[in-house]
Amino acid sequence: MHRRDFIRVLGGGAIFAATGCAPTGADPRAAWVNPGAGETDPRRKALSWAILAPNPHNMQPWIVDLSVPDTITLFIDKTRLLPVTDPFNRQITLGCGAMLELLTMALGAEGQAAEVILFPDGEPQPNLDDRPVFRVRISRAATSPDPLFARILERRTDRNAYTDREVDPSAASNLLGGIRPIPGAISNVTVTPERIARLKALVYQGADVEAHTPAAHHESVERTFIGARDVAAHPWGISLDSPFMTAMNTVGVLTKEKMVEPGTTAFNESLKFLKAGADTSRAFFWITTQTNTRADQIAAGRAYVLANLSAAKFGLAMHPWSQGLQEYATQKPVYDALHRELAPQGGRIQMLARIGYPEAEIPPAPRRGLAAQLKGV
Ligand SMILES: Cc1cc2nc3c(=O)[nH]c(=O)nc-3n(C[C@H](O)[C@H](O)[C@H](O)COP(=O)(O)O)c2cc1C
C-alpha cells in the first residue's frame, strides 16, 4: 500500500465523494437529507437540525423529552460518554451547547422564539448526572433567522490535510466577524506563522501522547467503526467507511485490533495522517472562558458551532484538536504549554481547531437519527 493512498483514504472524504459509496442497509447519513421534512411538531422539526451539531467522537449522547407541551428538555445518555479522555464530561457539555445553538437557530428559522434555561435543577459537578442539561420553552414570536442557519448542511469536521493556500488576515477576520457574540466565550484566530508553527507541534504532541496512553487510545479505537457495514450498523463514533477503508478492513490491515497495537501499519499510518493534518494547519482557532462552569462549557459549544458554520460560509475547513486540552494525567505538559501559549492571562481553553482550505469536499458524519434520541418513544 502506498502511504499517500493510505493517508488519503484515512481521511475518507475524497474517495467517498468521488464514488458515492452507498453502504448496505440503512443510510447512516440519512439525517442530512431534508432534515425535519414531514415533521408537523415544530420541536421535532428543529431537533432534526440540532442533531447535526458537532459533538465529541460523534457520540450523540442526547436524550430528548417532549412530554411537556411547547417544551424540549435535554438529558444525557450516560452510556455515551468518554470517561478517559473527557473525565469531567466537559467536552460532552460543549457538544450539548453546539446542539442547543442549532436548536435555537432552527426554531428561529420557523418563527419560534426559545426561552432557554440551562441546568434547571442545578449544575452537575464533577460529572453530568440524570438532571436535565437544558430546558427550552418555545413560543410563536417574530424572530429574525440567523444567516448561519443556511450553512448547517455544509458544516463539516475536516480531518484531512489542507491545501497550501494561506489563511490571510482578512479571511480570519471574516471568520470571526461571522460569529454572533456568545457571552462568556471568547473566540480567537491566529494567522501568525511563528505561533502557527508552535501550535502545529503542540497539537501533534497531544495526539502522540494519546496514541501512547493505552486507556485513552483504546477509548477512541473502541468508538471507531471500520467498513461500510459496520458504520451502517453504528451511525455514531468515528466512521472509516470509504471503499478503500472497507477493503483494508476486509484484508485485515485496518482493524481495531491492529489500530491499538503500536508498530502495526494501522497504528503508524494513523499517526502519519495526524501529522500531515497538523503540518498543513494554516491558522488556528480557539475559545477561552474565564472560568470553567457548566454554563461556560455550554457557551463555548455554542460559539464553536457558530465558528464552524462561519468557516463553511467562507470556504474554510475546520478540525477541532482536543487531545492537549484533555484532563488526563499524561496530557498535563501539553495542556500547560497550550495554556501558556494561548491563555497567558488565565482562563480555560475550551476548544482548539486547525483551519485551512479543503482539498476536496467530504461527506457528512453519520447520525443516529432523531427517533433514536427521543425519550419514551
Ligand atoms: C468539544 C468537541 C471536541 C472535539 N474534539 C475533536 C478532536 O479532538 N479531534 C477530532 O478529529 N474531532 C473533534 N471533534 C469533532 C467531532 O469528532 C465531530 O463533530 C463529530 O465526529 C461529528 O462530525 P461532524 O462535525 O462532521 O458532524 C470535537 C467536537 C467537539 C464538539
PDBQT file of the ligand as one rigid body, heavy atoms in Angstrom, charges set to zero:
ROOT
HETATM    1  C1  LIG A 401     -15.974  19.519  22.185  1.00  0.00    +0.000 C 
HETATM    2  C2  LIG A 401     -15.557  18.864  20.900  1.00  0.00    +0.000 A 
HETATM    3  C3  LIG A 401     -14.281  18.315  20.799  1.00  0.00    +0.000 A 
HETATM    4  C4  LIG A 401     -13.867  17.710  19.604  1.00  0.00    +0.000 A 
HETATM    5  N1  LIG A 401     -12.576  17.231  19.510  1.00  0.00    +0.000 NA
HETATM    6  C5  LIG A 401     -12.169  16.641  18.366  1.00  0.00    +0.000 A 
HETATM    7  C6  LIG A 401     -10.835  16.157  18.229  1.00  0.00    +0.000 A 
HETATM    8  O1  LIG A 401     -10.008  16.243  19.133  1.00  0.00    +0.000 OA
HETATM    9  N2  LIG A 401     -10.477  15.567  17.058  1.00  0.00    +0.000 N 
HETATM   10  C7  LIG A 401     -11.361  15.447  16.016  1.00  0.00    +0.000 A 
HETATM   11  O2  LIG A 401     -10.988  14.915  14.976  1.00  0.00    +0.000 OA
HETATM   12  N3  LIG A 401     -12.623  15.909  16.111  1.00  0.00    +0.000 NA
HETATM   13  C8  LIG A 401     -13.040  16.503  17.251  1.00  0.00    +0.000 A 
HETATM   14  N4  LIG A 401     -14.307  16.995  17.347  1.00  0.00    +0.000 N 
HETATM   15  C9  LIG A 401     -15.208  16.874  16.197  1.00  0.00    +0.000 C 
HETATM   16  C10 LIG A 401     -16.130  15.665  16.336  1.00  0.00    +0.000 C 
HETATM   17  O3  LIG A 401     -15.401  14.475  16.268  1.00  0.00    +0.000 OA
HETATM   18  C11 LIG A 401     -17.183  15.767  15.235  1.00  0.00    +0.000 C 
HETATM   19  O4  LIG A 401     -18.010  16.881  15.492  1.00  0.00    +0.000 OA
HETATM   20  C12 LIG A 401     -18.037  14.507  15.141  1.00  0.00    +0.000 C 
HETATM   21  O5  LIG A 401     -17.267  13.401  14.753  1.00  0.00    +0.000 OA
HETATM   22  C13 LIG A 401     -19.182  14.691  14.144  1.00  0.00    +0.000 C 
HETATM   23  O6  LIG A 401     -18.678  15.086  12.901  1.00  0.00    +0.000 OA
HETATM   24  P1  LIG A 401     -19.154  16.428  12.183  1.00  0.00    +0.000 P 
HETATM   25  O7  LIG A 401     -18.655  17.588  12.993  1.00  0.00    +0.000 OA
HETATM   26  O8  LIG A 401     -18.504  16.391  10.817  1.00  0.00    +0.000 OA
HETATM   27  O9  LIG A 401     -20.643  16.424  12.112  1.00  0.00    +0.000 OA
HETATM   28  C14 LIG A 401     -14.748  17.627  18.509  1.00  0.00    +0.000 A 
HETATM   29  C15 LIG A 401     -16.040  18.193  18.605  1.00  0.00    +0.000 A 
HETATM   30  C16 LIG A 401     -16.444  18.808  19.786  1.00  0.00    +0.000 A 
HETATM   31  C17 LIG A 401     -17.798  19.431  19.888  1.00  0.00    +0.000 C 
ENDROOT
TORSDOF 0
